[in-house]
């Protein structure tokens, strides 16, 4: 193990589930867990480059991800390989669960992007959320997801996530 490798005791598997299936699984270093919020760090786990038009995720990017056991979202700070902040990608999810060394998060399709300077705040995938049928199959979850997106957008437009991520 190199000097810069995380201690294996501090590694988790992050498992992102969507519509009952594992969408992606990747190793992450556990940075903190206060019983409510967990923070992990992981390199970009996608295959190749993902170009959204307003941001590119690529090899060398580092994600510091914040998950809550009592909130319906995850906030992911994205930095490039040189450490420059690209922005925050926020997933609307059911509250996270930790079982052993596995952090499981159910993606509910809605997302929010906030650029590093806060000038670009955009809601994403609202069409996918509608198509998911969650509003019919689980109305309370759909309402919680919509409220979570509104909450994150409000925080972003009011100056960012500094207080949230302390």
KOLSE-156621 format. One record per residue (C-alpha): x, y, z; residue in three letters. Coordinates in pm, whole numbers. Layout:
<rs>
+--------+--------+--------+------+
!      u !      v !      w ! type !
+--------+--------+--------+------+
!      X !      Y !      Z !  Ala !
...
+--------+--------+--------+------+
</rs>
This chain:
<rs>
+--------+--------+--------+------+
!      u !      v !      w ! type !
+--------+--------+--------+------+
!      0 !      0 !      0 !  Unk !
!    139 !    342 !    -90 !  Unk !
!    157 !    629 !    155 !  Unk !
!   -135 !    802 !    -19 !  Unk !
!   -367 !    501 !    -22 !  Unk !
!   -666 !    515 !    211 !  Unk !
!   -674 !    278 !    506 !  Unk !
!   -884 !    -25 !    399 !  Unk !
!  -1084 !     12 !    721 !  Unk !
!  -1203 !    349 !    588 !  Unk !
!  -1323 !    224 !    250 !  Unk !
!  -1688 !    185 !    159 !  Unk !
!  -1869 !     64 !   -148 !  Unk !
!  -2114 !    329 !   -265 !  Unk !
!  -2406 !    158 !   -437 !  Unk !
!  -2640 !    375 !   -642 !  Unk !
!  -2969 !    198 !   -705 !  Unk !
!  -3227 !    312 !   -960 !  Unk !
!  -3563 !    145 !  -1024 !  Unk !
!  -3460 !   -153 !   -811 !  Unk !
!  -3134 !   -221 !  -1000 !  Unk !
!  -2776 !   -130 !   -920 !  Unk !
!  -2683 !    158 !  -1150 !  Unk !
!  -2322 !    190 !  -1033 !  Unk !
!  -2099 !     64 !   -753 !  Unk !
!  -1765 !    217 !   -663 !  Unk !
!  -1514 !    232 !   -380 !  Unk !
!  -1492 !    550 !   -175 !  Unk !
!  -1289 !    666 !    122 !  Unk !
!  -1499 !    740 !    430 !  Unk !
!  -1408 !   1090 !    548 !  Unk !
!  -1663 !   1130 !    827 !  Unk !
!  -1982 !    986 !    974 !  Unk !
!  -2159 !   1173 !   1251 !  Unk !
!  -2451 !    931 !   1263 !  Unk !
!  -2667 !   1146 !   1035 !  Unk !
!  -2437 !   1266 !    756 !  Unk !
!  -2162 !   1068 !    588 !  Unk !
!  -1892 !   1217 !    370 !  Unk !
!  -1685 !   1010 !    128 !  Unk !
!  -1428 !   1086 !   -140 !  Unk !
!  -1392 !    899 !   -466 !  Unk !
!  -1245 !    949 !   -811 !  Unk !
!  -1484 !    981 !  -1107 !  Unk !
!  -1629 !    631 !  -1137 !  Unk !
!  -1787 !    660 !  -1480 !  Unk !
!  -1662 !    508 !  -1800 !  Unk !
!  -1466 !    771 !  -1991 !  Unk !
!  -1589 !   1130 !  -2017 !  Unk !
!  -1945 !   1238 !  -1942 !  Unk !
!  -2012 !   1570 !  -2113 !  Unk !
!  -2335 !   1736 !  -2004 !  Unk !
!  -2270 !   2049 !  -2210 !  Unk !
!  -2243 !   2266 !  -1899 !  Unk !
!  -1981 !   2047 !  -1724 !  Unk !
!  -1760 !   1749 !  -1808 !  Unk !
!  -1683 !   1468 !  -1567 !  Unk !
!  -1363 !   1291 !  -1661 !  Unk !
!  -1076 !   1078 !  -1540 !  Unk !
!   -890 !   1258 !  -1263 !  Unk !
!  -1198 !   1438 !  -1126 !  Unk !
!  -1251 !   1389 !   -753 !  Unk !
!  -1593 !   1381 !   -590 !  Unk !
!  -1642 !   1462 !   -222 !  Unk !
!  -1989 !   1326 !   -161 !  Unk !
!  -2223 !   1405 !    128 !  Unk !
!  -2508 !   1167 !    212 !  Unk !
!  -2773 !   1195 !    482 !  Unk !
!  -2968 !    926 !    663 !  Unk !
!  -3254 !   1173 !    719 !  Unk !
!  -3264 !   1381 !    400 !  Unk !
!  -3376 !   1308 !     47 !  Unk !
!  -3061 !   1418 !   -134 !  Unk !
!  -2686 !   1381 !   -177 !  Unk !
!  -2450 !   1670 !   -255 !  Unk !
!  -2134 !   1594 !   -450 !  Unk !
!  -1856 !   1852 !   -472 !  Unk !
!  -1665 !   1802 !   -798 !  Unk !
!  -1303 !   1906 !   -846 !  Unk !
!  -1071 !   1852 !  -1139 !  Unk !
!   -738 !   1673 !  -1113 !  Unk !
!   -565 !   2001 !  -1019 !  Unk !
!   -810 !   2059 !   -734 !  Unk !
!  -1011 !   2337 !   -903 !  Unk !
!  -1377 !   2335 !   -807 !  Unk !
!  -1608 !   2257 !  -1100 !  Unk !
!  -1927 !   2274 !   -895 !  Unk !
!  -2180 !   2057 !   -713 !  Unk !
!  -2387 !   1777 !   -859 !  Unk !
!  -2683 !   1696 !   -637 !  Unk !
!  -2885 !   1376 !   -659 !  Unk !
!  -3235 !   1356 !   -520 !  Unk !
!  -3246 !   1022 !   -338 !  Unk !
!  -3415 !    838 !    -58 !  Unk !
!  -3221 !    874 !    268 !  Unk !
!  -2894 !    680 !    255 !  Unk !
!  -2843 !    355 !    442 !  Unk !
!  -2514 !    212 !    563 !  Unk !
!  -2489 !   -163 !    609 !  Unk !
!  -2142 !   -280 !    701 !  Unk !
!  -1911 !   -129 !    440 !  Unk !
!  -2188 !    -66 !    186 !  Unk !
!  -2352 !    276 !    150 !  Unk !
!  -2676 !    230 !    -47 !  Unk !
!  -2853 !    524 !   -208 !  Unk !
!  -3169 !    504 !   -420 !  Unk !
!  -3166 !    759 !   -703 !  Unk !
!  -3506 !    921 !   -769 !  Unk !
!  -3410 !   1074 !  -1107 !  Unk !
!  -3417 !   1442 !  -1011 !  Unk !
!  -3082 !   1625 !  -1004 !  Unk !
!  -2945 !   1975 !   -954 !  Unk !
!  -2623 !   2124 !  -1092 !  Unk !
!  -2459 !   2429 !   -935 !  Unk !
!  -2149 !   2576 !  -1102 !  Unk !
!  -1844 !   2668 !   -893 !  Unk !
!  -1926 !   3039 !   -906 !  Unk !
!  -2297 !   2979 !   -838 !  Unk !
!  -2406 !   3154 !  -1158 !  Unk !
!  -2546 !   2835 !  -1316 !  Unk !
!  -2811 !   2659 !  -1108 !  Unk !
!  -3010 !   2410 !  -1312 !  Unk !
!  -3268 !   2145 !  -1240 !  Unk !
!  -3209 !   1823 !  -1432 !  Unk !
!  -3407 !   1517 !  -1536 !  Unk !
!  -3752 !   1640 !  -1432 !  Unk !
!  -3888 !   1456 !  -1738 !  Unk !
!  -3731 !   1128 !  -1619 !  Unk !
!  -3884 !   1184 !  -1276 !  Unk !
!  -4229 !   1226 !  -1429 !  Unk !
!  -4181 !    918 !  -1647 !  Unk !
!  -4071 !    710 !  -1346 !  Unk !
!  -4429 !    696 !  -1220 !  Unk !
!  -4320 !    761 !   -860 !  Unk !
!  -4599 !   1016 !   -815 !  Unk !
!  -4850 !    733 !   -870 !  Unk !
!  -4666 !    439 !   -708 !  Unk !
!  -4539 !    627 !   -400 !  Unk !
!  -4692 !    977 !   -367 !  Unk !
!  -4525 !   1057 !    -31 !  Unk !
!  -4181 !    974 !   -177 !  Unk !
!  -4252 !   1183 !   -488 !  Unk !
!  -4354 !   1478 !   -269 !  Unk !
!  -4040 !   1439 !    -54 !  Unk !
!  -3824 !   1426 !   -369 !  Unk !
!  -3982 !   1741 !   -515 !  Unk !
!  -3943 !   1922 !   -181 !  Unk !
!  -3576 !   1816 !   -161 !  Unk !
!  -3506 !   1956 !   -507 !  Unk !
!  -3675 !   2284 !   -413 !  Unk !
!  -3475 !   2299 !    -88 !  Unk !
!  -3140 !   2245 !   -264 !  Unk !
!  -3221 !   2496 !   -536 !  Unk !
!  -3316 !   2750 !   -270 !  Unk !
!  -2989 !   2695 !    -84 !  Unk !
!  -2788 !   2722 !   -406 !  Unk !
!  -2955 !   3046 !   -510 !  Unk !
!  -2917 !   3190 !   -159 !  Unk !
!  -2541 !   3153 !   -162 !  Unk !
!  -2449 !   2788 !   -174 !  Unk !
!  -2399 !   2484 !     40 !  Unk !
!  -2137 !   2609 !    289 !  Unk !
!  -2362 !   2584 !    596 !  Unk !
!  -2512 !   2253 !    480 !  Unk !
!  -2174 !   2084 !    434 !  Unk !
!  -2004 !   2198 !    757 !  Unk !
+--------+--------+--------+------+
</rs>
